[in-house]
Amino acid sequence: MKSFMARDTSPQTIYVVGHKSPDTDAIAAAIGYADLYRRQHGGDAVAVRLGELRPETHYLLERFGVPVPHLLEDVYLRVRDAMTANPVTGRPHQPLLEVGRLLQEHDIRILPITDEERHLLGIVSAEQFARLFFEGLDPDLLESIPLELDNVVHTLGGRVLVAATGRQLRDFVMVGAMDAETMKNHIQKDCLLVLGDRADAQRVGISRGAAALIITGNLPVSSEILELARRFNVTIISSPHRTFTTVRLLNMSVAVHHIMQSRPDVATCSPDSRLEDVHNALLRHRYLVVVDDQDRVVGMLGRTDVLHPRRHKVILVDHNERSQSIDGLEEAEVLGVVDHHRIGDVQTTGPIRFRNEPVGATSTLIAEMYQEAGLTIPADIAGVLLGAILADTLIFRSPTSTERDWQAARTLAGIAQVEALDLGEALFAAAADLNRTPRQIILADFKEFIFGQRHYGVGALEMMNRALLSDKLRAELLAEMSRLRQRRGYDSILLMISDIIRNETELLVVGRAEEIAEAFQRPLENEHSLVVESILSRKKQVVPVLAGLT
C-alpha cells in the first residue's frame, strides 16, 4: 500500500545555531552564517538561538536593526516530522461503497472518519472492506440499520421514479422472487422490496406496506404502478443492475458510521509527540491517527513512516560539543560546524563542512568566509559581527585575540561605518547591567565542561570596573551558585567576574574551592573567591586549568 498522500518534498529549513546560554558571538555568527549560506547555497537557512539574549547582545541587535533570532528549544524527531500530513478523510454518512472507493483510489489502509471540521469520529480499514467483500454485512447488523434513501440511490446509481414523503426505510430488505399471493404473507411494513417487472408483485408490495420498491435491470414501470405508489406514498427506484448485484450493492449503501471503529477505540497521537514515545503504540497498532489539541485530524503515522523521518538539518556555530548544543542533536542531521573552540564530541553520520581555527571569535571566521566567497557583507550584519568580535576578544585584551580578528574588525567597522572602540565600550557598558537576578547574571554566559568524571559549570561576567559589584550581590551570587550546583550535580561551579580595564578576573567558586585556588596558585578570599591577574579568557586560561585537575 502507498502512503496516505504524497509526502511533502519542499526544502527543509536549515537551522544555524549557536550554543546554549548564547553570548554575542554565538548569536552574531548564527545570523551571519545563515545569510552567507542562503546566498551561497540557496535554501531556507535560518539563525536560531538556544536561550535568552544577554543585555549587550540585545543592545547590539537593536543598534543595527537586526531581528532577534527565533528561540528553538530542541530538534528531537517528532511525529510531525514523519507523519503524512492532511490525509484523505471520510464522512460518517457516506455509503460504504463510496468509502471503499476512497480506500482503493488513494491506495491506503486506514481512512479516518471526521465531521466537516475534521474532528475525529472513528476509522475504517481496508481489512474491514476485505471481510465485507467475502462475507457481506453481518445479517444481525444489517437488520438493525435503517437504510438511507439517498445512500441507496447513490450506491445503486439508480433513479427515483416516485419519491415518498416523510417515510423512513426500515432495516429489512426483501427480494420479491416468489409468487405474488405468497408474498402477501411475507412483506413487512416499511421494508425495501427488490423485484423485477411483474406488475402483480409490484401491486402487492405497494398495497401491503413496503416503504420502497427497487425495480432491477432498468425495467419499465407502468403509469398505473407509479400512480398507485403515489397514492400509497411508496418510493420507487429504478436500478440499472440485475437483482443479485442490486442486493449486494444495498449492503454497501449502509452509512459508514454503522461499521466504523468509533473514536474512543482509535489509537491516536499528537503531532508534538516525540517519535521515540510512540514506538510502543506502533507495535500494537499499525497506524496512529495524528490529532491536534482540538481533536482534529492533521496526519497519519504508520510503522514504515518512522523508518525514514525528515531529520532536522542544523549547522553549529561557535561550539562543537553536545553538552553545549541544542537538545536532540543526536536525532538531527548536522551539515556543518564553524567554530574557534577545542574539538568536542559532536558526531555525524557522514562528512560535513568543518571549519575550526584559532581566532578570537567565530564571527571573525564568518567575515572571512564572506570575503572568500566574493560576497559583500550587508552593513547591518557587519555591525553585528564587529560587535561580536569586540565582545569575544574583550576589545582585543583577551589572549585569544589574533591579528586576523584585528583585520576583520577593521573591515567590518568600515562597512558598518562605526568606530570599533566606541562600539566596544558601549557593549561592555550594556553587559555590566547588574539590574538582573543573580541567576540571570550567572547563566547569561554559562557553559558546561566535562573532564573525566568531573562536571564543571563556568559563567562569565565582563565589566569595565569590577568595583561596581557590591559585597551584597557577591553573597547573593554565591548562594545562587550553591543552589545551581546542587540542582545540576556539578563538582564545581565558577563565575568569572572580569575587569577589562585592570586586566584581571575575580573567580567566585562553589565546590572544591581550595583545590581550584591551588591550581591557579592564588589564595582564597572569604572561602569562595580568588583574584587572578592577566586572566580574561575562559577558553584559554580557565578551562585548561580545570581540565588538569582530573
N, C-alpha and C positions, 0 to 999 in steps of 0.2 A: 504494500500500500504506500502511496505517496504521502507527503505531508499535508496538513490541513489547508495550507495556501502556500504560495511561493514565499520563500524566506526573504527577508529584507537584505538586499545586496548593496545598499548605499554605503559610501565610505564611512568608516568608523572615525569617531573623534579620537585624536591622539592627545593625551594629557601630558603636558610638560610640567613636572612637579619638582619642587624643592623639598627640603627636609622638614620634619616636624618642628614645632616652635620656630617658625621661619624667621631668619634675620633678613636684613635688607638685601643682601647678596642673593639669597635663595629666591626671593620674590623677583628681583630685577632680572636675574639670569633666566628665570622661567618666562617672564614677559618678553625679553629679548630673543630667546631661542625659539619661542613659539612663532614670533613674527618672521624670523630668519627661515625657519623650517617651512612655513607656508609659502614663502617667496621662492625657496629653492626647490621644494618637492611638491607643492600643491597640497591639497587635502585640508582637513579641518584640525589644525594643531591649536590647542587652547592652553593658556597658562592657568594653573590652579594653585591653591595654597592648602596647607595642612593644619592651619591654626590661625589664631588671631594675629593681626599685624602689630609690630612694635610701633611706638609713637613716632620714631624718626622715619619709619617706612611710610606711615600714613602721611607724614609731612611731605616726604619726597614725591609720592604719587600725586598728592593734591597740588603740589607746586608745579608739576609738569603736566597736569591734566590727564593722567593715565588712570583708567579704571582699576579698581581693586579686583584682583583675580577671584574667581568663584571658589568657594570652600568645597573641597571634595573630601569626604570622610573616609572612603575606602574604595578599593577596586575588587572586592570579592565578587566572584561569579554569582549572579542571582538569576532567579527564574526568568526574568525579563530578557536575560542575555542568551537564553537557549530556546525560549518558547516560540511557537508560531503565533504571531500577533493577529488580532481581529479575525478569528476563524469564522467559517461558514456556520450559521446557526439556523434552527428551525423554529416554528411557532407551534404552540400547543394544539391548535385546532386544525393544523394541516393534516390531510389524509395520509395514511401510511404509505400509499403509493408515491405520493409526492416527496415524502421524506426519504423513502428508499432511493428515489432518483437522485436526490441531493447527495446521498452517500456514494452512489455509483458515479455520478458526473464528476465529483470532486475527488473521487478515489480515496476516501477517508474511512476510518473505522469507527469513529465516535462523532456524534452530532449533538452539540448542546441544544437544548430547547429553552427558549427565552421568551420574555414578553417584548413589547415594542421598544422598551428602553434597555434591552439586553440583560435584564435581571435574570439570573439562572433559575429555571424551574425544574430541570431534570436533564437526562441524556437518553439517547437511544444508540444502539451499537449495530454494526454490520452483522455481528453474530446473532442478534435477535431477528434480523431480517432473513438470515440463512435458515433459522428454525421455522420462521413463518412460511418460507418457500417450501420446505419439505413437509411441515406438519400442519400448516394453517393455524388460525387462531384457536385457542382452547374453546371448545363449544360452550362451556360454562361461562367463560369470559364474554364471548360473543353475545350470548343470550342476555347478558346483563348490561349491554351497552346500547343506549338509544342511538339509532342511525341519524346522521345529519344530512338533510336533503341536498344541501349544496355540495357536500363532500361526495355523496353518491353520484350526482350528475357529473361532477368534475372528474371523478375517478373513472367512470364509465365512458366519458367522452360523449355523453348522451344529450338528448333534447327533451325539454319539458313540454309535453303537449297540452296538459291540463295542470294547473297549479292550484292545489287546495289551500285554503287559508286557515291559519290558527290550528294546524293539526301536526302532531309530532309522530314521527315514525317510531314504532315500537321495536324493541330488541328481539325481533323474531322475523326470520326470513323463511319463506316457503316457496318451493318450486311446484308450479301447477302442472304436473305431468300426469295426473290421474283424471279419471272421468269427472265431468262436471258435477254429477249427482253425488259422487263420492266426496268431492271437495267440500260440499256444503257442511259436512260434519267435522272438517279439519281446519278450516280457516279461523284464525284467531283475530279478535278485534285489534285494529291499528297495525297489523302485520304488514310486511312488504312482500308482495306476491310476484314471483318471476314466472312468466309464461309466454307462449307464442301467440299466434293469431287466431286461436279458437274463440269465437265470439261468445259461445255459451259459457266457457270457463271465465271469460272476462266479466260477463254479467254477474256470475255467481260471486266472484271476488268483490266486485263493487257493492252488490246488494248485501253481502254478508259482513261488511265492516272493515275490509282491508283499507289501510291508510294510503297505499300507493301500489300501482301496478307497473312493472317493468316489462315492456314488450321487446323481446330479443330480436336480433337479426335485422333491425330497421324495417320490420314488417309493418304493413299499413294497418291503421286503426280506423274503423268506420266512424262516420259522424254520429251515428246512433250511440256508439260506446262512449265517444267523447262527451256527448250531451248528458248521458247517464252519469258519467264521472263528475261532471259539474254539479248535477243535481244532488249527488250524494257526498260532494266535497271530497273527492278522491283524486290524488295526484296520479298522472300517467306520464311515464318516462319512456322514451324510445332509446334502446341500447343498440349500438352497431354490432355488438358481439353475439355469438351464439350463447346458448344457455349455460354451458359449462364455464366458459370464460367470464360471463357476466357474474355468476355466483362467486367465482374465485376472486374477481375484482371487488365484489362487495366486501369481502374480508379486508381488502386493502383500502376501503373508504373510511374505515374507522379512524377517528381523530387520534393522533399520536399520543396525546396526554393520557390515554387509557392504558397504554402499554409501557410508557417511558419509566425509567428509574427516576424516582422523584428526588427533589433537592436534598432532603436530609440524608439520603443514602449515596450521594455523589461525592467522590473524592476530589477535593479542591486544594488549591494553594494560592498564596499571594504572589504577585509579580516581584515583590520586595524580598521574598524568602531567599535565603542562600541555597544554592543548588545542593550543597552538602547536607542541608537539613531536610531535603525532600527525597533523598535516596531511598530511605526505608519505605516511604509511601509508594514510590515507583516499583519497589519489589513486590508490593501487594497488589498494585493496580497498574495496568499497562499504560494508562493515560490519566493525567490530572487536568481538571478544568481550572484555568487561572482566572480568578475573580479579584476585582478591586475592593476597596473598603466599603463600597456600596453594593457589593454582591453582583456586580455587572461583569459579564464575560469579556475578558480582554485578551485571552490567549488559550492555547492548549499546549501541554507538555507531555511528550512521550518518552519512553525509555531511550530511544535512539537519539533524541534531541540532546540529551546530556553528554553524548559522546563527543560532539563537536560544537561546543558553545562558542559564542563570539567573545573571546577574551578581550578585556580592556587593553588598549595599547598605551604604553607610558614611556616617556623619556625622563630620566632622572638628571637633575642639575644640582650642583653644589653638595652632593653626597653620593655615596655608593654602598651604604651599609643598611641592612634590612631593619635594624632596630631604629634607625632614624627615618626610615622611608614610610610610605603610605601603607596602611593596613591592607592585607590581601594581596600584597605584591607577588607572593608565590603563585597566585592564580591568574596573574596578568601576563601580558607579553611585553617584555622590556625591549624597546627598539634601540635605545642608545643611552650613553652616560656622558655628561660633560661636568668635570669636577676638578678640584685642586686639593683634595684631601688624600689621606692614605688609602690604599686599596682595601676595600672591605670585603663583605661576604655575599654580595648580590650575585646570584647565579642565573644564567639564561639557558634556553634550550638550543640556541644557535648563535652564530657570530653576530655581533652588533657593532655599531659605531661607538667607539670608546675613546674619549679624549680626557686625559688626566695629566696635568702639567703643574710644576711647582711655581705658581704665581700667587699673588696676594689675594686675588678674588676670582671667582668663576666668571664674573662679569667682564673681566679682562679678556678671558678666552672667547667670550661671546662677541666682544667688539672686534677681536682679531679675525674671527670666523666671518663676520660681515665683510671685512676688507679682503680676505682670501677669496670670497665668493664674488667680489667686484660689485657689491651692493651698498648703496648709500644708507646709512643709519638714520632713521627718522629722528627729528630733533627732540621729540618728547621721550623716545626710548633712549636716546643718547644721554639725556639728563638723568634718567633713572639709572642707567648703567654707571655713569660717573659717580652718582651718589653712593651706589653700592661699593664701588672700588674705594672711595674715601672712607666709608664706614668699616669695611673689612680690613683695611690696612691701617686704621686709626690715623687717618690723614698722613699716611706714609711713615708713621712712627713705629709700626709693628715690624718685628724681624722677618715677617713673611713677605714684606714689600720687595718688589723687584723693579728693575729698570723697565720691564715690559708693562708693569702697572702704571709707571710714570708716563710712558709713551701713550698708552691707551687713554689715560686721564686727560692728557693734553689735547689729543684728537677729539675726544668726546666733549670737552669743555668748549672747543671751537664750534662744534656742530650745535651744541645746546646754547651757545652764547651766554655762558656764565663764568664767573670767577671760581675756580675749584676750591681755593682756600675758604672763601666766604660760604660756599655751599657746605663744606665740611663742618665748619664751626656751627652753622645753623642746624645741621643734622645732629650734632652731639649735644647741642642745647636742647633739642627736642627729645633726644634719647635720655637725658638726665631727668626726665619727668618723674618725680617721686610721689606725685599725687595718685598713686596706684596702691592696690593692696599688696602686702608682702608676697602673696602667692603670685600675683601678676608680675611683680618685679623679678622673682626667681625664675618663673617659667617663660618669660618673654624671649629669652635667648638661651635655651636649655638643650643640652644634648646628653645622650646616654652612651656609655662605653663599657664594654665587657672584655676583661682580660683574664683569661683562665676561668677561675671560679669567682672572680671578683666583679662586682657590678657597681659602676660609679655613675653619678649624675653630676654634671658640671654646668652651672649657669654663669652668665656674664652680664655685667652692667658697666658700661663705659661712661665716664664723667670728665668734664673739663676741670672739676675741682672736687676731690673726694671729701673735703671738709664739710661739704653741704649735707653729708649723710649724718644724721643725728644718732646719738647712742641709743635713744629710744627705738628708732627704726631698726638699728642693728639687732637689738634684742628681739624685736618682732620678726625680723627675717630669720634669725636662728631658731625661734620657736616654730615657725612655719617649715623650715628645713627639717627639723626633727620629725614633725608630723608627716612630711612627704617621704622621708627616709623610711619610717615605719610602715607607711601605707604601701610603698612600692618595693620594699625589700632591698634597698641599696646598702652596700657595705659602707660607702661614704657618699656624702653629698657636699659639693663645694659651690660657693658663689664667688666669682671673680669680680671685685669692685676696682676697676682700673682707672687710674688718674692719668689722663693722656698728657697733661702738661708736665707733671712730675716724673712721668715715665716709670710708674710703679703700680703695683697691684696689691690690694689687701685681699687675702683669701679668708672667707668665712668657711669653717669646716665643721661638719657634724658627722661623727663616726670615724674612728681611727685617727683622730686629730694629731695625737703625738707622733704617730708613725709618719704621717704626711708632713708634719713640720720638720721632722728629722730628715726626710727625703729632700726637702727644699733647703735644709741647713739654715733654718731660721727658728727663733724661739717663738713659743706660743704666747699670745697675749689674751688674757681673760679666758683661757682654756679652749677657745674656739676660733682664734683669729691670729693670723701672721701676715706680715708685710714683706713683700719680696720686690727688690728693686730691679729695674730693667726687664721686667716680665709683663708683657701685654698680650701675648698670643696664647690662646687656649690650645690651638692645634700644635704649635711648635714647642711651647715652653711648659705647658701644664700636663697635657695628656701623656707625653713621653715619660714624665716622672711617675705618673700613676701606673703606666704600663710596666715600669721597672719594679714595682712593688710586689708583683705576683711571684 
